[in-house]
Amino acid sequence: MRLESPPPTEPVPDAVEVVRRTAVADALLVADQAAAAAVAEGVKSDVAAELTAIAEATTLQAEQLGGEYDSGLGDIVTERSDASPSATTPEQTPKAVLTSLGDAATRTRAAADQAQSGPLGRLLGSVSAAQARYAQDLAGLIDERGPELPSTQIPEPPEDGAEPSEGEEAAATPASATEELAAVPTGLSAEELATLVLAEDTAAYALEVRAAQADGEVRDRAYDRSRVHRARAQAWALLAGVDGTDQDPRRVAYAVPGPETATPDLARDVEEDLTQNYATLVGVAEPGTRGVLVALMTDTTLVAARWGAPATPFPGLPEQA
């Protein structure tokens, strides 16, 4: 006599696994689309080269995120459930790849904010920033609009140490922002916030000095960007509660590389350093409060690209270089 055992079932994934699988699925979808679009008839050589780079980068991202989950029960479960694969095949054109990249960047950015694991949030933030970068590069080649980018508005500090209300958050965020209002990052130490204030202020000073020494477009770009970093240093100082106090780490002047370092190279290095700083803090901040950090990480990645930084699958993660 043999007792009938219940049929095997797939394990139910927890929240962390759902986040991971979704990011892997997005990356692999882009990789498959890009690889197919790269060899499609009529695709220009420069576009094909970019699509190939995208396919390789997103494949690496999927692998670093742990790849596809396989319990070994897939065939059994499929047979018993009479399941059939979807008949829908994603469009395999450069424009479709651009859409998929933008969607993946948005979902992965949200996942980075909400992931319970700090290291996973940091990795997801880097992947999202890279996907936004590849999307912008591709958009320029095919004369399409790039993806919607998140607001980089740094939240204002809550008054009198109180938790910010929805109204207060709304006042600190542009009305045109399309995503949820940014939360004040929590879980960061006073030292970590001071380091961020100093990094932004140092970047502003270096670009101000170079703007004064340059001319033409380089001067204008360096000066405009220095004002952005100066404003961010002030916003973080206010949020950290150090503005105008003895704990304010900002100084009157900082060391700046000499003329042997060209201004575009200096500006690129400044933005890449900030990307790494923001990536570090994404891994430290509490879930649900990383949104503005990931947005700023994306912004510095894109600006570094405009100063000539090469594309990388994992911006801000030196261990992945």
Buried (B, 14 or more C-beta within 10 A) or exposed (E): EEEEEEEEEEEEEEEEEEBBBBBBBBBBBBBBBBBBBBEEEEBEEEBBEBBBBBBBBBBBBBBBBBBEEEEEBEEBBEEEEEEEEEEEEBEBBBEBBBBBBBBBBBBBBBBBBBBEBBEBBBBBBBBBBBBBBBBBBBBEBBEEEBBEBBBBBBBBBBEEEEEBEEEBBEEBBEEEBEBBBBBBBEEBEEEBBBBBBBBBBBBBBBBBBBBEEBEEEBBEBBBEBBEBBBEBBBBBBBBBBBBEEEBBBBEEEBEBBEEEBBBBBBBBBBBBBBBBBBBBBBBBBBBBBBBBBBBBBBBBBBBBBBBEBEBBBBBBBEEBE
